[in-house]
């Protein structure tokens, strides 16, 4: 048995290939570096849904449909705000998605994708004692999200940086949340239920919770004079450095390279990017000395934290924002799994005690 199902092929997919040995991520025929540079959010949706969704419209049509979906979701906000009182942002988003009905004429994948930014922004503002901002169907999904969140038009550079981030994380092989979505989809439970299940998997700190602690790490270090001493003390205590190393990538994480370029373009304006870059340099050098047998490079969570912080997102919204990007992949995988037409039902090996006469029972089984 392989712990964690490492190396087990659970499905054939046309959506993405993660090559950990070469440090390469291909999304529907595009290297992730090119995808982030050339595709907007709606273009990435069209790419991932192409030939899989019941309808495969052009990006312009998807943009219009997402605008309609955001308006529909806004109608659920008053009830959701009451229902989600006291919940954290991921739990509130989960409650909101669970309110969506199946079999919407607009397309369940469009409805759930359009609802996510509305629910994230509306719940956050309610928690701050602010009135919600109505979505504008004429805006792009990412632009509208920042307006709904902040109440004012967003800087075009910040919109583009956030959009490139969401495109970069839209799909990444058979990760925990995507596999969860496919398992639920294989039962024909529907797109909404599959996405809710995927979000539940994303809520776990081993999958979607890493970016926030990167900023906690920077807070704890404090200033440049403390960088090396803090790193040495943390490693001496046997603790890991947040934002370094990856289970799959053994060389570079190509998504990290994309986000590093985006973050460099946001440097200044009172953010902590320059300080974080010095932490990164010290951490990489220290890890290389301690672990010469294995490259422990900066991963996507490190730059995700810096980018989302520079864009102005509060830390509790980092995981919900990730879901805003990954929902494109989740929904595409749902359609791909439905086309496979078979319920996912792996076997298990029983290692518990046997009843009396267990040898005969084991042989018979």
ZAZA-577115 format. One record per residue (C-alpha): residue number from 1; z, x, y; residue in three letters. Coordinates in steps of 0.05 Angstrom, whole numbers, plus 32768, in hexadecimal, padded with zeros to 4 digits. Each point is the difference from the previous one (the first is absolute). Layout:
BEGIN
> seq pz px py type
> NUM Z X Y ALA .
...
END
This chain:
BEGIN
> seq pz px py type
> 1 8000 8000 8000 UNK .
> 2 7FF0 8018 8046 UNK .
> 3 8039 7FF5 8032 UNK .
> 4 7FE8 7FD9 803D UNK .
> 5 7FBD 7FF5 7FDD UNK .
> 6 7FE7 8043 801C UNK .
> 7 7FB9 800D 7FEA UNK .
> 8 7FF8 7FBB 7FE0 UNK .
> 9 7FBF 7FDE 8016 UNK .
> 10 8011 7FB8 800E UNK .
> 11 7FBE 7FE8 801D UNK .
> 12 7FBB 8015 8015 UNK .
> 13 7FF5 7FF8 804A UNK .
> 14 7FC8 8009 8032 UNK .
> 15 8031 8002 803A UNK .
> 16 801F 8045 8005 UNK .
> 17 8008 8042 7FDB UNK .
> 18 803C 802C 800B UNK .
> 19 7FF2 8048 7FEC UNK .
> 20 8043 8022 8003 UNK .
> 21 7FE7 8043 7FE7 UNK .
> 22 7FCA 8006 8035 UNK .
> 23 8026 7FDC 8038 UNK .
> 24 7FCA 7FCC 8008 UNK .
> 25 8001 7FB4 800B UNK .
> 26 7FC0 7FD8 7FFA UNK .
> 27 7FFE 7FB7 8016 UNK .
> 28 7FC2 7FDB 7FE8 UNK .
> 29 7FD4 803C 8007 UNK .
> 30 801E 801C 8040 UNK .
> 31 8030 803B 8007 UNK .
> 32 803E 7FE6 8023 UNK .
> 33 7FF4 8030 803A UNK .
> 34 7FBC 7FDF 800E UNK .
> 35 801D 7FBB 7FF5 UNK .
> 36 8035 8009 8035 UNK .
> 37 7FCF 801D 8032 UNK .
> 38 7FC7 7FCE 7FF7 UNK .
> 39 8020 7FBE 7FEC UNK .
> 40 8029 7FCF 8027 UNK .
> 41 8031 7FCF 7FDF UNK .
> 42 7FCD 7FC9 7FF7 UNK .
> 43 7FCB 8031 7FE7 UNK .
> 44 8031 801A 7FCC UNK .
> 45 800F 7FB8 7FEA UNK .
> 46 7FB6 7FF3 7FF7 UNK .
> 47 7FF9 8040 7FD8 UNK .
> 48 803A 7FF2 7FD1 UNK .
> 49 7FF0 7FB6 7FF7 UNK .
> 50 7FB5 800A 7FF7 UNK .
> 51 7FE5 7FE1 7FC0 UNK .
> 52 8047 7FEF 7FEA UNK .
> 53 8018 7FC8 802D UNK .
> 54 7FE1 7FBB 7FF6 UNK .
> 55 7FDA 800C 8040 UNK .
> 56 7FEE 8045 801C UNK .
> 57 7FF2 7FF4 804A UNK .
> 58 7FF0 8034 8035 UNK .
> 59 8038 8022 8027 UNK .
> 60 7FF1 7FD3 803C UNK .
> 61 800B 7FC2 7FD6 UNK .
> 62 803F 801D 7FE2 UNK .
> 63 801A 800F 8046 UNK .
> 64 7FF5 7FB7 8014 UNK .
> 65 801F 7FE5 7FC0 UNK .
> 66 803D 802D 8009 UNK .
> 67 8008 7FE5 8046 UNK .
> 68 8001 7FB9 7FE5 UNK .
> 69 8031 8015 7FCA UNK .
> 70 802F 801E 8034 UNK .
> 71 7FFF 7FC0 8027 UNK .
> 72 8011 7FD8 7FC2 UNK .
> 73 8039 802F 7FF0 UNK .
> 74 801C 7FF8 8046 UNK .
> 75 800B 7FB7 7FF1 UNK .
> 76 8031 8014 7FC9 UNK .
> 77 8028 802E 802C UNK .
> 78 8034 7FCE 801B UNK .
> 79 8014 7FEC 7FB9 UNK .
> 80 7FFE 8048 7FE8 UNK .
> 81 802C 801A 8038 UNK .
> 82 8035 7FCE 7FEC UNK .
> 83 7FF8 800F 7FB6 UNK .
> 84 8001 804C 8008 UNK .
> 85 803C 8005 802E UNK .
> 86 802B 803A 7FE9 UNK .
> 87 7FCA 801F 7FD4 UNK .
> 88 7FE4 8045 800B UNK .
> 89 7FB6 8006 8013 UNK .
> 90 7FE6 8009 7FB9 UNK .
> 91 8029 7FC6 7FE7 UNK .
> 92 7FE9 7FD5 803A UNK .
> 93 7FB7 8012 7FF2 UNK .
> 94 800B 7FEF 7FB7 UNK .
> 95 801B 7FBB 8014 UNK .
> 96 7FC6 7FF4 802E UNK .
> 97 7FCB 8012 7FCC UNK .
> 98 8023 7FD2 7FCE UNK .
> 99 7FF4 7FC7 8031 UNK .
> 100 7FB4 8006 7FFA UNK .
> 101 7FDC 7FCF 7FD4 UNK .
> 102 7FCE 8013 7FCA UNK .
> 103 7FB7 7FEC 8001 UNK .
> 104 7FF5 8001 804B UNK .
> 105 7FB7 7FF1 8013 UNK .
> 106 8000 803E 802C UNK .
> 107 800F 802B 7FC4 UNK .
> 108 8046 8012 7FE9 UNK .
> 109 7FF2 804B 800A UNK .
> 110 7FED 7FF3 8048 UNK .
> 111 803C 7FD2 800C UNK .
> 112 8033 8031 7FE5 UNK .
> 113 7FE1 803B 8024 UNK .
> 114 7FFE 7FDB 8042 UNK .
> 115 8047 7FE7 7FF9 UNK .
> 116 8022 8043 7FF7 UNK .
> 117 7FFB 801A 8048 UNK .
> 118 8014 7FBC 801B UNK .
> 119 803E 7FFC 7FD6 UNK .
> 120 8014 8049 800D UNK .
> 121 7FFA 7FF9 804B UNK .
> 122 801D 7FBA 8006 UNK .
> 123 803D 800F 7FD6 UNK .
> 124 800E 8042 8024 UNK .
> 125 7FFC 7FDF 8044 UNK .
> 126 802D 7FC8 7FEA UNK .
> 127 8033 8032 7FE8 UNK .
> 128 7FFE 8020 8045 UNK .
> 129 800B 7FBD 8022 UNK .
> 130 7FB8 7FFD 8019 UNK .
> 131 7FCE 7FC8 7FFB UNK .
> 132 7FC5 8009 7FD2 UNK .
> 133 7FBC 8012 801C UNK .
> 134 7FC6 7FD4 7FE8 UNK .
> 135 7FC8 8024 7FDD UNK .
> 136 7FBD 8007 8021 UNK .
> 137 7FC8 7FF3 7FCE UNK .
> 138 7FCF 8026 802C UNK .
> 139 8026 8041 7FF7 UNK .
> 140 7FFA 802F 7FC5 UNK .
> 141 8038 7FFD 7FCD UNK .
> 142 8022 8040 8015 UNK .
> 143 7FF9 7FF6 804B UNK .
> 144 801C 7FB9 7FF9 UNK .
> 145 803A 8018 7FD7 UNK .
> 146 8017 8031 8036 UNK .
> 147 7FF9 7FCA 8035 UNK .
> 148 8028 7FCE 7FD6 UNK .
> 149 8035 8035 7FF4 UNK .
> 150 8007 801B 8047 UNK .
> 151 7FE8 7FC7 802B UNK .
> 152 7FD1 802C 8028 UNK .
> 153 7FBB 801D 7FF4 UNK .
> 154 8002 803F 7FD8 UNK .
> 155 7FE2 8043 8013 UNK .
> 156 7FBD 8008 7FDE UNK .
> 157 8013 8044 7FE4 UNK .
> 158 803E 7FE4 7FDE UNK .
> 159 7FD8 7FC6 7FE4 UNK .
> 160 7FCD 802F 7FE2 UNK .
> 161 8036 802E 7FE3 UNK .
> 162 8024 7FC6 7FDF UNK .
> 163 7FBE 7FE4 7FE6 UNK .
> 164 7FED 8043 7FE2 UNK .
> 165 8044 8004 7FDE UNK .
> 166 7FF9 7FBB 7FE2 UNK .
> 167 7FBA 8011 7FE6 UNK .
> 168 801A 8042 7FE3 UNK .
> 169 8036 7FDD 7FD7 UNK .
> 170 7FD7 7FC3 7FEC UNK .
> 171 7FF8 8015 7FB7 UNK .
> 172 801C 8037 7FD5 UNK .
> 173 7FF3 7FF8 7FB7 UNK .
> 174 8030 7FDF 7FD0 UNK .
> 175 8040 8008 8028 UNK .
> 176 803D 7FD5 7FF1 UNK .
> 177 7FF1 7FC7 802F UNK .
> 178 7FB6 7FFD 7FEF UNK .
> 179 8010 8000 7FB5 UNK .
> 180 8032 7FC8 800D UNK .
> 181 7FCB 7FD7 8024 UNK .
> 182 7FD0 8009 7FC5 UNK .
> 183 8034 7FEC 7FCD UNK .
> 184 800F 7FC0 8025 UNK .
> 185 7FB6 7FF3 800E UNK .
> 186 7FF2 8007 7FB5 UNK .
> 187 8029 7FC2 7FF4 UNK .
> 188 7FD4 7FD9 8031 UNK .
> 189 803C 7FF4 802D UNK .
> 190 7FD3 8006 803E UNK .
> 191 7FF5 8030 803A UNK .
> 192 803E 7FEC 8028 UNK .
> 193 8030 8008 7FC5 UNK .
> 194 7FE0 8042 7FEE UNK .
> 195 8009 801B 8048 UNK .
> 196 8048 7FE7 8003 UNK .
> 197 800E 8025 7FC0 UNK .
> 198 7FDF 803F 801B UNK .
> 199 802A 7FFC 803E UNK .
> 200 803F 7FFB 7FD5 UNK .
> 201 7FEB 8041 7FDE UNK .
> 202 7FF2 8020 8043 UNK .
> 203 8046 7FEF 8018 UNK .
> 204 801D 8033 7FCF UNK .
> 205 8014 8040 8023 UNK .
> 206 7FDB 802B 7FCC UNK .
> 207 7FBD 7FE0 8015 UNK .
> 208 7FFE 7FE6 8047 UNK .
> 209 803F 8018 8021 UNK .
> 210 7FF5 804A 800C UNK .
> 211 7FE4 8003 8048 UNK .
> 212 803F 7FE7 8023 UNK .
> 213 802D 8036 7FE2 UNK .
> 214 7FD0 8035 801C UNK .
> 215 8016 7FEC 8046 UNK .
> 216 8048 7FFE 7FE9 UNK .
> 217 7FF7 8048 7FE9 UNK .
> 218 7FE5 8014 8045 UNK .
> 219 803B 7FDD 8021 UNK .
> 220 8031 8026 7FD4 UNK .
> 221 7FE0 8043 800E UNK .
> 222 8008 7FF3 804A UNK .
> 223 7FDC 803A 8021 UNK .
> 224 7FD4 803D 7FF4 UNK .
> 225 803B 8030 7FFB UNK .
> 226 801C 7FDA 7FC4 UNK .
> 227 7FBF 7FF9 7FD8 UNK .
> 228 8006 803B 7FCF UNK .
> 229 804A 7FFA 7FF5 UNK .
> 230 7FFA 7FB5 7FF1 UNK .
> 231 7FC7 800C 7FCF UNK .
> 232 8026 8037 7FDC UNK .
> 233 803F 7FD7 7FFB UNK .
> 234 7FDB 7FC3 7FE5 UNK .
> 235 7FDB 8028 7FCA UNK .
> 236 803F 8026 7FED UNK .
> 237 8022 7FBE 7FF3 UNK .
> 238 7FC7 7FED 7FD0 UNK .
> 239 7FE5 7FCA 802D UNK .
> 240 7FB7 7FF3 800F UNK .
> 241 7FDD 8003 8043 UNK .
> 242 7FE3 7FBD 8014 UNK .
> 243 7FB5 8002 8009 UNK .
> 244 7FF0 803B 7FD2 UNK .
> 245 7FE2 8000 7FBA UNK .
> 246 7FDC 7FC9 7FDA UNK .
> 247 8002 7FE7 7FB9 UNK .
> 248 7FB4 7FFF 7FF8 UNK .
> 249 7FE4 8033 8031 UNK .
> 250 800B 8048 7FE9 UNK .
> 251 7FDA 8020 803A UNK .
> 252 7FF6 7FD8 8040 UNK .
> 253 8008 7FB6 800E UNK .
> 254 7FBF 7FEF 8023 UNK .
> 255 8020 7FC4 8022 UNK .
> 256 8032 8030 801F UNK .
> 257 7FC7 802A 801C UNK .
> 258 7FE1 7FC1 8020 UNK .
> 259 8042 7FEB 801F UNK .
> 260 8010 8046 8018 UNK .
> 261 7FC0 7FFF 8029 UNK .
> 262 8011 7FBC 801C UNK .
> 263 8047 8015 8011 UNK .
> 264 7FE8 803E 8024 UNK .
> 265 7FD8 7FD3 802E UNK .
> 266 803F 7FDA 8012 UNK .
> 267 802A 803D 8011 UNK .
> 268 8024 7FF9 8042 UNK .
> 269 8016 7FC2 8025 UNK .
> 270 8049 800B 7FEF UNK .
> 271 7FF8 7FFD 7FB4 UNK .
> 272 801C 8033 7FCF UNK .
> 273 7FBF 8018 7FE1 UNK .
> 274 8004 8048 8019 UNK .
> 275 8047 8006 7FE5 UNK .
> 276 7FEC 7FE2 7FBD UNK .
> 277 7FC7 8032 7FFA UNK .
> 278 8032 8039 8006 UNK .
> 279 802B 7FE0 7FCB UNK .
> 280 7FC3 7FFA 7FD3 UNK .
> 281 7FEE 804A 800A UNK .
> 282 8047 8017 7FEE UNK .
> 283 8005 7FD1 7FC5 UNK .
> 284 7FBE 8014 7FE1 UNK .
> 285 8010 804A 8007 UNK .
> 286 8045 7FF7 7FE2 UNK .
> 287 7FE6 7FD6 7FC6 UNK .
> 288 7FCA 8033 7FF2 UNK .
> 289 8034 8037 7FFA UNK .
> 290 802D 7FD7 7FD3 UNK .
> 291 7FCA 7FE2 7FD4 UNK .
> 292 7FC6 8031 7FFD UNK .
> 293 7FEB 7FE1 7FBE UNK .
> 294 7FF0 7FBD 8020 UNK .
> 295 7FE3 7FEC 8043 UNK .
> 296 802D 7FCE 8022 UNK .
> 297 7FD6 7FEA 803B UNK .
> 298 800C 7FCC 8037 UNK .
> 299 7FF1 7FBB 7FE6 UNK .
> 300 7FE7 7FBF 801E UNK .
> 301 8046 7FE6 800F UNK .
> 302 800F 8039 8031 UNK .
> 303 7FC4 7FF1 802C UNK .
> 304 8007 7FB5 7FF6 UNK .
> 305 8045 8003 8020 UNK .
> 306 7FE7 8029 803B UNK .
> 307 7FC3 7FD4 800B UNK .
> 308 8024 7FBD 7FFC UNK .
> 309 8038 801A 802C UNK .
> 310 7FCD 8018 8034 UNK .
> 311 7FDC 7FBD 7FFD UNK .
> 312 8042 7FDF 8011 UNK .
> 313 8013 7FDD 7FBF UNK .
> 314 804A 7FFB 7FF3 UNK .
> 315 8015 8022 7FBF UNK .
> 316 8011 7FBF 7FDB UNK .
> 317 7FB7 7FEC 8008 UNK .
> 318 7FE3 803D 7FDE UNK .
> 319 7FFE 7FE2 7FBA UNK .
> 320 7FE5 7FBC 8018 UNK .
> 321 7FCA 8025 8028 UNK .
> 322 7FED 8026 7FC1 UNK .
> 323 7FF7 7FBC 7FDE UNK .
> 324 7FD1 7FEC 8038 UNK .
> 325 7FD1 8038 7FE9 UNK .
> 326 800C 7FFE 7FB5 UNK .
> 327 7FF4 7FB5 7FFC UNK .
> 328 7FB6 800F 8003 UNK .
> 329 8006 8028 7FC0 UNK .
> 330 8030 7FCF 7FDF UNK .
> 331 7FD1 7FC5 8009 UNK .
> 332 7FC3 8028 7FE9 UNK .
> 333 8025 8014 7FC1 UNK .
> 334 8014 7FB8 7FF4 UNK .
> 335 7FB6 7FEB 7FFF UNK .
> 336 7FEE 803C 7FD5 UNK .
> 337 8037 7FEE 7FCE UNK .
> 338 7FEA 7FB7 7FFE UNK .
> 339 7FBA 8017 7FEE UNK .
> 340 801D 8027 7FC6 UNK .
> 341 8018 7FBE 7FE4 UNK .
> 342 803A 8019 7FD5 UNK .
> 343 804B 7FFB 800A UNK .
> 344 8023 8043 8006 UNK .
> 345 8031 8005 7FC6 UNK .
> 346 8014 8047 7FEC UNK .
> 347 8027 800E 7FC1 UNK .
> 348 8046 801D 7FFC UNK .
> 349 8025 8028 7FCC UNK .
> 350 8043 7FE4 7FEA UNK .
> 351 8037 8035 7FFD UNK .
> 352 803C 7FD2 7FF9 UNK .
> 353 802C 7FF3 7FC3 UNK .
> 354 7FE4 7FDD 7FC2 UNK .
> 355 8022 7FC6 7FDD UNK .
> 356 801B 8006 7FB8 UNK .
> 357 7FC7 8014 7FD3 UNK .
> 358 7FE0 8020 803C UNK .
> 359 7FD5 8030 7FD8 UNK .
> 360 7FDB 7FC6 7FDF UNK .
> 361 7FFA 7FDC 8043 UNK .
> 362 7FE4 803D 8021 UNK .
> 363 7FCD 800B 7FC9 UNK .
> 364 7FEB 7FB7 8003 UNK .
> 365 7FF8 8003 804B UNK .
END
